[in-house]
Amino acid sequence: MFIRKRRSVPELNTASLPDLIFTVLFFFIIVTHMRQDEVKVRYRVPEGRQLTKMKKKAGVTHVYIGKPVDGRQEGYRIQVDNKVVAIDQLVDYLAESRSGMSPDEAQEMTVALSADKDVDMKTVMEVKQALRRANALKVTFIGTRINKSTSAPTKK
């Protein structure tokens, strides 16, 4: 009584799929802004032998300690991301920075400390105490690796 006709589904043409993927990839490369800090302090990275690379770079806040670039002021200045702050403002700035992160990133927040190799240890200890008060307990020190064969530093 009932006669069924078998209908075939037409195949999807995937010939233009690589072009489409390339176009979307190119769009995201153009639109994406790579975050880079404008360093407002002058610092020379210390050298070391036992350095490791950071595995997870999400949730990293960069703190720079060095002399001012303009050279008009004496002493060392502290820069967090793109803002020069005093040590007593560091706790508030890190709390503000943490509030802008997702809860997972805020819990795993790491501070990357880039200090001039000639900075006195008193300044570094004051920054570390401020980081403790801000509950930023994961601190990484930035340095360059010394090659064993040539004693010239290589950037790590």
Secondary structure, DSSP 8 states (H G I E B T S, - for coil): --------------TTHHHHHHHHHHHHHHH---------EE----EESS----S--TTEEEEEEEEESS--S-S-EEEETTEEE-HHHHHHHHHHHHHTS-HHHHHT-EEEEEE-TT--HHHHHHHHHHHHHTT--EEEE--EEE-TTT--EEE-
